[in-house]
Amino acid sequence: MALDKNFDFKFKVIVIGDANVGKTCLVQHFASGVYSEAQQNTIGVDITVRSLDIDGKKVKMQLWDPAVQESYRAITRSYYRRAHAAIIAYDITQRSSFESVPHWIDEVKKYRAANLVIMLMGTKSDLWEKRQVLFEEACAMAEKHGLLAALETSAKESRNINEAFQLMARVLIARKSLPALSSVPHSTAIVRAPRSQGSQVQSMARVFPQDRF
């Protein structure tokens, strides 16, 4: 992997899932901390970059947000090449987007690079009163397919997005540098963040044991 001289690691992450599940919102929030209700459908691919400091290591996270419209499918499949990780996003208020997750897992496995790290991410957790997908269902899906983790996020309430990408960066570093393994969770854990003011739902994330390092 070619490195920028100012970074210790550089990772390419593909963010995929059905249209209108909030992929662009979560990517933009991770990049800038800004949330915007108005988002246009992605055309081609949007590439967003943010640097992280992980245990003193400078990490460049390059997020690729490809279009999902059928007219772009032949092109966007090429974006899977040389990816190190993938986030499969679904909308917790739209069950059909969760039912599409196996399709996206199959697509990743078909076009992915070897040993791709895959994370399942439920979006719009602030809309808890409209929930159609239980967190336990997402955990079962992630565990069944051997994914790294299942998380619920909210770009609007800044919930679990930074934590998700930091976890992914740690795991990717661990695959490149064995001494970093000690900083990666290897046992199942549930993380529940404090409720934000005015919210009746807690942030949730579950990390699954990874035996493929």
Sequence and secondary structure as in RCSB ss.txt:
>XXXX:A:sequence
MALDKNFDFKFKVIVIGDANVGKTCLVQHFASGVYSEAQQNTIGVDITVRSLDIDGKKVKMQLWDPAVQESYRAI
TRSYYRRAHAAIIAYDITQRSSFESVPHWIDEVKKYRAANLVIMLMGTKSDLWEKRQVLFEEACAMAEKHGLLAA
LETSAKESRNINEAFQLMARVLIARKSLPALSSVPHSTAIVRAPRSQGSQVQSMARVFPQDRF
>XXXX:A:secstr
    TT SEEEEEEEEESTTSSHHHHHHHHHHS   S      SEEEEEEEEEETTEEEEEEEEEE  SGGGHHH
HGGGGTT SEEEEEEETT HHHHHTHHHHHHHHHHH  TT EEEEEEE TT GGG  S HHHHHHHHHHTT SEE
EE BTTTTBSHHHHHHHHHHHHHHHH GGGGGGS  S EEEEE   TT    EEEEE      
